[in-house]
Amino acid sequence: MDEAVIRANIEQLRVAHRDLDAAIDALLLQGGADQLRLARMKRQKLRIRDEIVILEDQLFPDIIA
């Protein structure tokens, strides 16, 4: 995959991650938040973070010397 495409994907995922973080915070501020919805959003946020890490590893592979 081209480096520019990987960087663009990473940026899109970071935006989605920030949006989810804001949505989670808003849900918590409401009080009486739906715990199932909150848990799903947190799992989705973690999946996005994992995707970001995988893509970043493609850009900067760990080289053990």
N, C-alpha and C positions, 0 to 999 in steps of 0.2 A: 504494500500500500504506500502511496506517495506521502512524503512527510507533510506536505501542505494539507492533504486530506485528513491525516491523523490529527494535526493541530486544530483543524476546523471542527472535527468530531469532539475533541477534548473540550474545546470552548463551548460547544453546544451542550455537552454533558455538564459542564460547570454551571452554566446558566440554569439548566434544569435542576441541578442540585441546590443552587441558591433559592430558586423558586419554591422547591419543596420545603426547604428550611424555613422560609418565610411563611408558607402555608401551615406548617406544623406549629410555629410560634403563634400564629393567629388563632389556630384551633385551641391551643392551650390557654390563650388569654380569654377566650370566650367562657371558659369554665364549663364544667359538665361535658367535656369533650367525649365524643364517641371513641371509646378505647380501641375498638376493632379498626376503625378508620385510621386512627393515629398509628397503630401498630403497622398497618399496611403501608402507610406513607413512610414510616421510618425504615421498613424493609426495602422499599423502593429506593429510598435515598442511599442506603448501603449498597444496593446493586449498582446504582449509578456510580458511586465512589469506586467500586471494584472495577467497573468498566474503564474509568479514568486511569486507574493504576495500570491496567493491562495495556492501554494505549500508550501511556507514558513509558512503560517498559520497552515498547517497540521503538520509541524514539531514543531512549537512553538505556540500552541493555547493560545489565550488571556484568562486568568483566572481572573475573577473579584472577588476580595476577599471582 
